[in-house]
Amino acid sequence: MADTQTPFDRLCLESLKAIGKTLGQMNLYRIGHPSVAASLRESVDVMTRALRETPRGEIAYALDGEKLIANGRVVGSADQIPGAVKQLFDRYRLNSVTFRSGMTEAELASLCELAAAKAEQAKADDAVAFLSQRGAEHIGLNEAIYAKVAKGTEIPPPAEAGAAAGDASGPAAAEGVPPPPAGEKAAWRAADSLAGSVESLLRAAITDPAERAKALEAVLAQAKAELEAKVGQATEGLRRDKTRLENEQTRTQAVLANMTEGVVVVDEAGKVLMMNPAAEAIHGVRLVDVAGKPLAQQIKEEHLLSLAAEIKTPQDAPIKAEVTAMGGEEAQKTLRASGAVVRNEDGKVVGMVSAMPDAAKIRELQAVQREFVAHVTHELRAPLSSIRASLDILEKELKPKLNDDNRSMFDIAQKNADRLQDMIKSILDFTKLESGRMTVHPVPTDAVKTATEGVESMRPWCVKKGIDLNLQAEAGLPEVLSDSPRTVQVLVNLLSNSIKFTPAPGKITVRVAKGTERLANFVVFSVQDTGPGIAKDDQARIFEKFVQIVTGEKRAAGAGLGLSISKALIHLQQGQMWVQSEAGKGATFFFTLPRYVPPKEEVHAAPPPPPPAPWWKRLFGRK
């Protein structure tokens, strides 16, 4: 069958499998549960795709022995569809089930509710009336079956059952039902087909209507009693099994709900079916918000998800043994080092030893650490400012009187005070960034004016070191959406690094230009130097915190936070930052800022032209 199966056949099978999955969900949860709602939505989507492949927008399913038939075509075997779907056909003695275009989730939920009814309730329910009362106009049920009778026997006209409210489609309209064998007549009957068949036989054997009625009543009573006895014997084991499964389900749900360890249940596609309260606390989400969504989408920086590359368990092919790990790099290092798998001497996994850190406790400790660093740096800032002010006063009054050695020591003290001040400022900025308290206020800004401010603030240092610093700005640049003081801080950081590493006589060029192609909505800033460049292996690391690299034969002084802070400030302004460099050929740092696009209400149309002058003014040459 697999070799001749068409896309329509596969869609028909997938539709019934999706409905079977929905029935399975309804055995676990109520109709309003998020898992059931997601499964219903998926089933309707698959069925809708299948219905688009039919010219009439209708699919009639039927079971003929071990064959599954859709619209008169064998699309698979009965063992390929879930048992809950086959049980629907058997329980309500259905010959076919028809789905039509326009079916809604509410209509499918009514059919699933009918299928999920208990056996005792199903005996009392009229399936057609049940769907009719719920307005399921796009689902049809055909309860008619045919009975083989002897050739030449008179057969009464067929009694047909409507599929739904206002639908009179009988057995002849149900596609996929095979005709009776040649040489025999088929008697189509409704739900009382057994009585009709027996009556047909008694009509040929007994001529007296009264005797025939008594015989019919006796036969049906005996058949009913024997059938109920047989059904009771056959279902006794099923009832016990169902009770046992329901008890196990209740117990399992109670245990999962009260476990201190988080438990997440997913389906074959990795979508969330169930989370206990502990798992909700770990993920910081509610089951109602994530049910039916991929688990991988819920992973945050502090989580580690180890998930098999192939969740399904096929019976006809080996599975992939790979496991994919997702989550933050620091979380992966920490959590991988906190668990150990226990195996027996045969190599089989029998347990696990874990020392799982509390994510909430870690976040609390990190917050305490950030507050401590911020407090200490603030406390250091005040005495350092006093020292720097004292050095400025001494520079004016005493420095001219000092000899060369003392003047050199005084210069070193000033440089170290400035260096400490810069480090404290960087640490404070970085603490604000990590805690999410760093704010930017982008407004329409002149890109050239911002670049000029950054360049001019660093020009004295370049002149002192003998480095040529120039600014090149493209004509007609648009305004950018930027926090100008923060952008100047970024330019100063980049220029400071270039000046430190560029030997004299060197050259540093700052450029401002319109972005092109994928950067068409941005303005691009760049800082290019003629220094020793950055090795390829180091280029990915230079934007990390507390990272200092050696370029040429020199290591930069500082805390190693300048580039990390600069990149974060540009990202806060919806821009990007990157570097291009080759060892020995200098380095160029780029960053972008978005072009400012005024709102529609700020775009004013050109004023209308003035009305023409009166004729007498035009007569005298006046406009």
MOUR-V129615 format. One record per residue. N is the residue number from 1. RES is the residue in three letters. OMEGA is omega in whole degrees, 0 to 359 (NA if undefined). Layout:
BEGIN
n=(N N)
res=(RES RES)
omega=(OMEGA OMEGA)
END
This chain:
BEGIN
n=(1 2 3 4 5 6 7 8 9 10 11 12 13 14 15 16 17 18 19 20 21 22 23 24 25 26 27 28 29 30 31 32 33 34 35 36 37 38 39 40 41 42 43 44 45 46 47 48 49 50 51 52 53 54 55 56 57 58 59 60 61 62 63 64 65 66 67 68 69 70 71 72 73 74 75 76 77 78 79 80 81 82 83 84 85 86 87 88 89 90 91 92 93 94 95 96 97 98 99 100 101 102 103 104 105 106 107 108 109 110 111 112 113 114 115 116 117 118 119 120 121 122 123 124 125 126 127 128 129 130 131 132 133 134 135 136 137 138 139 140 141 142 143 144 145 146 147 148 149 150 151 152 153 154 155 156 157 158 159 160 161 162 163 164 165 166 167 168 169 170 171 172 173 174 175 176 177 178 179 180 181 182 183 184 185 186 187 188 189 190 191 192 193 194 195 196 197 198 199 200 201 202 203 204 205 206 207 208 209 210 211 212 213 214 215 216 217 218 219 220 221 222 223 224 225 226 227 228 229 230 231 232 233 234 235 236 237 238 239 240 241 242 243 244 245 246 247 248 249 250 251 252 253 254 255 256 257 258 259 260 261 262 263 264 265 266 267 268 269 270 271 272 273 274 275 276 277 278 279 280 281 282 283 284 285 286 287 288 289 290 291 292 293 294 295 296 297 298 299 300 301 302 303 304 305 306 307 308 309 310 311 312 313 314 315 316 317 318 319 320 321 322 323 324 325 326 327 328 329 330 331 332 333 334 335 336 337 338 339 340 341 342 343 344 345 346 347 348 349 350 351 352 353 354 355 356 357 358 359 360 361 362 363 364 365 366 367 368 369 370 371 372 373 374 375 376 377 378 379 380 381 382 383 384 385 386 387 388 389 390 391 392 393 394 395 396 397 398 399 400 401 402 403 404 405 406 407 408 409 410 411 412 413 414 415 416 417 418 419 420 421 422 423 424 425 426 427 428 429 430 431 432 433 434 435 436 437 438 439 440 441 442 443 444 445 446 447 448 449 450 451 452 453 454 455 456 457 458 459 460 461 462 463 464 465 466 467 468 469 470 471 472 473 474 475 476 477 478 479 480 481 482 483 484 485 486 487 488 489 490 491 492 493 494 495 496 497 498 499 500 501 502 503 504 505 506 507 508 509 510 511 512 513 514 515 516 517 518 519 520 521 522 523 524 525 526 527 528 529 530 531 532 533 534 535 536 537 538 539 540 541 542 543 544 545 546 547 548 549 550 551 552 553 554 555 556 557 558 559 560 561 562 563 564 565 566 567 568 569 570 571 572 573 574 575 576 577 578 579 580 581 582 583 584 585 586 587 588 589 590 591 592 593 594 595 596 597 598 599 600 601 602 603 604 605 606 607 608 609 610 611 612 613 614 615 616 617 618 619 620 621 622 623)
res=(MET ALA ASP THR GLN THR PRO PHE ASP ARG LEU CYS LEU GLU SER LEU LYS ALA ILE GLY LYS THR LEU GLY GLN MET ASN LEU TYR ARG ILE GLY HIS PRO SER VAL ALA ALA SER LEU ARG GLU SER VAL ASP VAL MET THR ARG ALA LEU ARG GLU THR PRO ARG GLY GLU ILE ALA TYR ALA LEU ASP GLY GLU LYS LEU ILE ALA ASN GLY ARG VAL VAL GLY SER ALA ASP GLN ILE PRO GLY ALA VAL LYS GLN LEU PHE ASP ARG TYR ARG LEU ASN SER VAL THR PHE ARG SER GLY MET THR GLU ALA GLU LEU ALA SER LEU CYS GLU LEU ALA ALA ALA LYS ALA GLU GLN ALA LYS ALA ASP ASP ALA VAL ALA PHE LEU SER GLN ARG GLY ALA GLU HIS ILE GLY LEU ASN GLU ALA ILE TYR ALA LYS VAL ALA LYS GLY THR GLU ILE PRO PRO PRO ALA GLU ALA GLY ALA ALA ALA GLY ASP ALA SER GLY PRO ALA ALA ALA GLU GLY VAL PRO PRO PRO PRO ALA GLY GLU LYS ALA ALA TRP ARG ALA ALA ASP SER LEU ALA GLY SER VAL GLU SER LEU LEU ARG ALA ALA ILE THR ASP PRO ALA GLU ARG ALA LYS ALA LEU GLU ALA VAL LEU ALA GLN ALA LYS ALA GLU LEU GLU ALA LYS VAL GLY GLN ALA THR GLU GLY LEU ARG ARG ASP LYS THR ARG LEU GLU ASN GLU GLN THR ARG THR GLN ALA VAL LEU ALA ASN MET THR GLU GLY VAL VAL VAL VAL ASP GLU ALA GLY LYS VAL LEU MET MET ASN PRO ALA ALA GLU ALA ILE HIS GLY VAL ARG LEU VAL ASP VAL ALA GLY LYS PRO LEU ALA GLN GLN ILE LYS GLU GLU HIS LEU LEU SER LEU ALA ALA GLU ILE LYS THR PRO GLN ASP ALA PRO ILE LYS ALA GLU VAL THR ALA MET GLY GLY GLU GLU ALA GLN LYS THR LEU ARG ALA SER GLY ALA VAL VAL ARG ASN GLU ASP GLY LYS VAL VAL GLY MET VAL SER ALA MET PRO ASP ALA ALA LYS ILE ARG GLU LEU GLN ALA VAL GLN ARG GLU PHE VAL ALA HIS VAL THR HIS GLU LEU ARG ALA PRO LEU SER SER ILE ARG ALA SER LEU ASP ILE LEU GLU LYS GLU LEU LYS PRO LYS LEU ASN ASP ASP ASN ARG SER MET PHE ASP ILE ALA GLN LYS ASN ALA ASP ARG LEU GLN ASP MET ILE LYS SER ILE LEU ASP PHE THR LYS LEU GLU SER GLY ARG MET THR VAL HIS PRO VAL PRO THR ASP ALA VAL LYS THR ALA THR GLU GLY VAL GLU SER MET ARG PRO TRP CYS VAL LYS LYS GLY ILE ASP LEU ASN LEU GLN ALA GLU ALA GLY LEU PRO GLU VAL LEU SER ASP SER PRO ARG THR VAL GLN VAL LEU VAL ASN LEU LEU SER ASN SER ILE LYS PHE THR PRO ALA PRO GLY LYS ILE THR VAL ARG VAL ALA LYS GLY THR GLU ARG LEU ALA ASN PHE VAL VAL PHE SER VAL GLN ASP THR GLY PRO GLY ILE ALA LYS ASP ASP GLN ALA ARG ILE PHE GLU LYS PHE VAL GLN ILE VAL THR GLY GLU LYS ARG ALA ALA GLY ALA GLY LEU GLY LEU SER ILE SER LYS ALA LEU ILE HIS LEU GLN GLN GLY GLN MET TRP VAL GLN SER GLU ALA GLY LYS GLY ALA THR PHE PHE PHE THR LEU PRO ARG TYR VAL PRO PRO LYS GLU GLU VAL HIS ALA ALA PRO PRO PRO PRO PRO PRO ALA PRO TRP TRP LYS ARG LEU PHE GLY ARG LYS)
omega=(183 183 185 184 181 176 178 178 182 178 178 179 180 180 180 177 179 178 177 178 178 177 177 178 182 174 181 187 176 184 183 182 181 180 179 180 179 180 177 180 179 180 180 179 181 180 179 177 179 181 178 181 182 182 182 183 184 176 177 179 175 176 177 184 180 182 173 185 175 181 176 183 177 183 180 180 184 182 178 180 182 180 181 179 177 179 177 178 185 188 181 177 183 173 179 174 185 176 182 179 182 180 181 178 180 179 179 178 178 178 180 177 177 182 183 181 178 185 181 179 181 179 184 185 169 188 181 180 180 180 180 180 181 174 180 186 185 176 181 178 177 184 185 173 178 180 178 178 183 181 177 180 178 184 178 180 183 174 187 179 177 182 180 181 180 183 183 181 181 183 181 182 181 183 176 180 184 179 178 182 180 179 179 176 180 178 181 181 175 187 180 185 179 179 179 180 180 180 179 180 180 179 179 185 184 182 182 181 181 178 181 180 178 180 180 180 181 181 182 179 180 180 180 181 180 180 179 179 180 180 179 178 184 185 180 178 179 179 178 179 180 178 179 180 178 178 179 179 179 180 181 179 179 179 181 183 184 178 176 177 180 177 178 177 180 177 184 179 180 180 187 174 185 173 174 184 179 178 177 180 180 183 182 180 175 180 183 181 186 181 180 179 180 180 183 181 183 184 179 185 184 182 172 178 173 188 178 180 180 184 180 178 181 180 186 181 178 179 176 182 183 176 181 178 180 179 180 183 180 179 179 180 184 186 178 180 185 180 178 179 179 179 174 186 176 179 181 180 180 180 181 175 184 170 188 176 178 183 180 179 178 180 179 179 178 178 178 180 180 180 179 180 180 180 182 181 176 180 179 185 184 179 179 177 178 179 182 178 179 179 177 179 181 181 182 188 189 187 178 183 184 175 186 182 181 179 178 178 179 178 178 179 179 180 180 176 178 180 178 180 178 180 180 178 179 180 178 179 181 178 177 180 182 182 179 181 177 181 173 182 183 176 176 188 175 184 182 179 178 179 180 179 179 181 184 179 181 184 179 179 179 179 181 182 179 180 179 180 179 182 178 182 178 181 175 180 176 174 177 176 191 167 191 179 179 178 176 177 178 180 179 178 181 179 179 178 181 180 181 189 181 179 176 353 180 183 176 182 175 181 175 185 176 176 179 178 184 178 185 181 182 168 187 173 177 176 184 179 179 181 184 180 183 180 182 183 183 186 180 185 191 179 178 182 176 178 175 182 178 176 188 178 188 172 183 174 179 183 182 182 187 182 178 179 181 181 179 179 178 178 178 178 176 177 179 177 178 183 172 183 170 181 179 183 178 181 177 176 181 165 184 172 183 175 178 177 183 175 183 183 179 181 183 177 178 181 180 179 180 179 180 179 177 186 183 175 178 180 180 176 178 180 NA)
END
